[in-house]
Amino acid sequence: MTKDIHGAVVPSWLQMLGALAEIMDKATAFCDDNGIDEQDLLGRKLAEDMLPLGYQIKSAWVHSAGAVDGVRAGTFSPDTSPTPQSFAEGKARLLAARDAIAAIDPAELNGLVGRDMVFAFGQFRREFTVEGFLQSFSLPNFFFHVTTAYGLLRAAGVPIGKRDYMGQTQQKG
C-alpha cells in the first residue's frame, strides 16, 4: 500500500496558505490605519540573528509549492530570490502557491513516494526520500515560518488572533 503523502501534507498547506494570505490584508489595513510603512513591518525580526518578516512570508510558499517542485525535480535548494516588497505582493504569491498546491493530482504526488531526492545548498547535501523530505523537512519549516510571520505581526500590533492563524479548518460536512 502506497503512503498517502498528498493527504498528509496538502490539506495543511492549503489551510495555512489561505490563512496567511488573509492575514496580509489585515497587515495592510493596520499599516494604512496607523501610518506605518509596510517596509518597516516586513523588515521586523524576532531576534537579531533571524531573518525578517518578508523572508518568513516567502518561506511559506517555498516550503509548500516550492517543495513540490523540488520533489518533482528530485532536488531542492533554498530560494534566494527577493522577499516580497509589500503585503499585496506577499498575498499574491501565497495565493499562487495555494492554487498550485490545490491543482496537484493526488496520484502524481503519491506516485513519488519512495523516490530519492536531495536537499542541496552549495557543497552541503542531505539525502531524503520524497516523503521524508516533505514530512520531516519542508512541513516543519513551513509551519515554523508561518508561525513566525504570525508572531511578528501580532507582536507589532496587527489585530490578529488564533482564528486568523488557523484559517479555514477541515470540518465535517
C-alpha positions, 0 to 999 in steps of 0.5 A, spaced: 500 500 500 502 506 497 503 512 503 498 517 502 503 523 502 498 528 498 493 527 504 498 528 509 501 534 507 496 538 502 490 539 506 495 543 511 498 547 506 492 549 503 489 551 510 495 555 512 496 558 505 489 561 505 490 563 512 496 567 511 494 570 505 488 573 509 492 575 514 496 580 509 490 584 508 489 585 515 497 587 515 495 592 510 489 595 513 493 596 520 499 599 516 494 604 512 490 605 519 496 607 523 501 610 518 506 605 518 510 603 512 509 596 510 517 596 509 518 597 516 513 591 518 516 586 513 523 588 515 521 586 523 525 580 526 524 576 532 531 576 534 537 579 531 540 573 528 533 571 524 531 573 518 525 578 517 518 578 516 518 578 508 523 572 508 518 568 513 512 570 508 516 567 502 518 561 506 511 559 506 510 558 499 517 555 498 516 550 503 509 548 500 509 549 492 516 550 492 517 543 495 513 540 490 517 542 485 523 540 488 520 533 489 518 533 482 525 535 480 528 530 485 532 536 488 531 542 492 535 548 494 533 554 498 530 560 494 534 566 494 530 570 490 527 577 493 522 577 499 516 580 497 516 588 497 509 589 500 503 585 503 499 585 496 505 582 493 506 577 499 498 575 498 499 574 491 504 569 491 501 565 497 495 565 493 499 562 487 502 557 491 495 555 494 492 554 487 498 550 485 498 546 491 490 545 490 491 543 482 496 537 484 493 530 482 493 526 488 496 520 484 502 524 481 504 526 488 503 519 491 506 516 485 513 519 488 513 516 494 519 512 495 523 516 490 530 519 492 531 526 492 536 531 495 536 537 499 542 541 496 545 548 498 552 549 495 557 543 497 552 541 503 547 535 501 542 531 505 539 525 502 531 524 503 526 520 500 520 524 497 516 523 503 521 524 508 523 530 505 516 533 505 514 530 512 520 531 516 523 537 512 519 542 508 512 541 513 516 543 519 519 549 516 513 551 513 509 551 519 515 554 523 515 560 518 508 561 518 508 561 525 513 566 525 510 571 520 504 570 525 508 572 531 511 578 528 505 581 526 501 580 532 507 582 536 507 589 532 500 590 533 496 587 527 489 585 530 490 578 529 488 572 533 488 564 533 482 564 528 486 568 523 492 563 524 488 557 523 484 559 517 479 555 514 479 548 518 477 541 515 470 540 518 465 535 517 460 536 512 
